[in-house]
Amino acid sequence: MRELPADLFQSWLHSYEEDHDDVTVHRPADHPFPPARGRRGMEFAPDGTFLDHPVGRGDAPDTVRGRWRQVGDRRVEVSFEDGRAGRVLEIVRCDADVLEVRTPAA
């Protein structure tokens, strides 16, 4: 099994303007995004910690703690501490400037 790219381990925000086909595009949190009413985000840490940042009340970001684990070549499974449903993410592309992911059909 191949290792995940080191660039994955940072904070990412959803760049929904760039989504294409079935791929969602994320950019580093310090990317110069155009104005938006809140942006979802996520963070991967090398120790398996995952933080999901859904848009909360008043368009403010929220944080939901979880864990990630590699389950295949360029695939990670995410589970959450609060019991909500997890998901599998296929990493289509990842470098320091962009993270593109697909959620495979179950």
URSULGI-V604719 format. One record per residue. N is the residue number from 0. RES is the residue in one small letter. PHI is phi in degrees with one decimal (NA if undefined). NEAR is the number of other ideal C-beta (glycine too) atoms within 12 Angstrom. Layout:
# URSULGI-V604719
N | RES | PHI | NEAR
N | RES | PHI | NEAR
This chain:
# URSULGI-V604719
0 | m | NA | 11
1 | r | -75.7 | 11
2 | e | -73.0 | 15
3 | l | -75.4 | 27
4 | p | -62.9 | 23
5 | a | -61.1 | 12
6 | d | -65.8 | 23
7 | l | -62.4 | 31
8 | f | -83.9 | 25
9 | q | -162.6 | 27
10 | s | -93.4 | 28
11 | w | -120.5 | 37
12 | l | -117.4 | 32
13 | h | -70.2 | 32
14 | s | -100.3 | 28
15 | y | -58.9 | 21
16 | e | -63.8 | 17
17 | e | -101.6 | 21
18 | d | -55.6 | 20
19 | h | -149.1 | 15
20 | d | 47.1 | 10
21 | d | -106.9 | 14
22 | v | -109.3 | 24
23 | t | -100.1 | 31
24 | v | -108.7 | 29
25 | h | -127.0 | 38
26 | r | -125.7 | 34
27 | p | -56.2 | 26
28 | a | -57.8 | 22
29 | d | -91.7 | 13
30 | h | -64.9 | 24
31 | p | -79.8 | 11
32 | f | -72.0 | 22
33 | p | -71.0 | 13
34 | p | -56.7 | 9
35 | a | -154.3 | 18
36 | r | -87.1 | 14
37 | g | 89.1 | 20
38 | r | -133.8 | 30
39 | r | -68.4 | 31
40 | g | -151.3 | 34
41 | m | -157.7 | 38
42 | e | -134.6 | 30
43 | f | -111.7 | 33
44 | a | -116.1 | 18
45 | p | -58.3 | 17
46 | d | -81.9 | 11
47 | g | 96.0 | 20
48 | t | -74.2 | 23
49 | f | -129.5 | 33
50 | l | -119.7 | 28
51 | d | -97.5 | 33
52 | h | -122.1 | 25
53 | p | -72.7 | 23
54 | v | -79.1 | 21
55 | g | -99.9 | 17
56 | r | -59.1 | 9
57 | g | 63.7 | 9
58 | d | 65.5 | 14
59 | a | -83.0 | 13
60 | p | -69.5 | 25
61 | d | -117.2 | 20
62 | t | -135.1 | 22
63 | v | -123.5 | 27
64 | r | -81.6 | 22
65 | g | -160.4 | 30
66 | r | -133.2 | 21
67 | w | -123.2 | 32
68 | r | -148.4 | 21
69 | q | -75.6 | 25
70 | v | -121.9 | 20
71 | g | 178.2 | 16
72 | d | -66.2 | 12
73 | r | 68.7 | 24
74 | r | -124.9 | 23
75 | v | -128.0 | 35
76 | e | -108.4 | 23
77 | v | -111.8 | 31
78 | s | -125.5 | 24
79 | f | -121.2 | 22
80 | e | -68.6 | 16
81 | d | -86.2 | 14
82 | g | 87.6 | 10
83 | r | -69.4 | 14
84 | a | -60.6 | 15
85 | g | -85.3 | 23
86 | r | -158.7 | 25
87 | v | -106.8 | 23
88 | l | -119.8 | 35
89 | e | -97.2 | 27
90 | i | -84.3 | 33
91 | v | -80.6 | 24
92 | r | -151.8 | 23
93 | c | -152.9 | 30
94 | d | -146.0 | 18
95 | a | -62.8 | 17
96 | d | -107.5 | 20
97 | v | -152.9 | 28
98 | l | -126.6 | 39
99 | e | -114.9 | 30
100 | v | -130.9 | 33
101 | r | -127.3 | 23
102 | t | -100.6 | 22
103 | p | -62.8 | 19
104 | a | -64.9 | 8
105 | a | -68.4 | 8
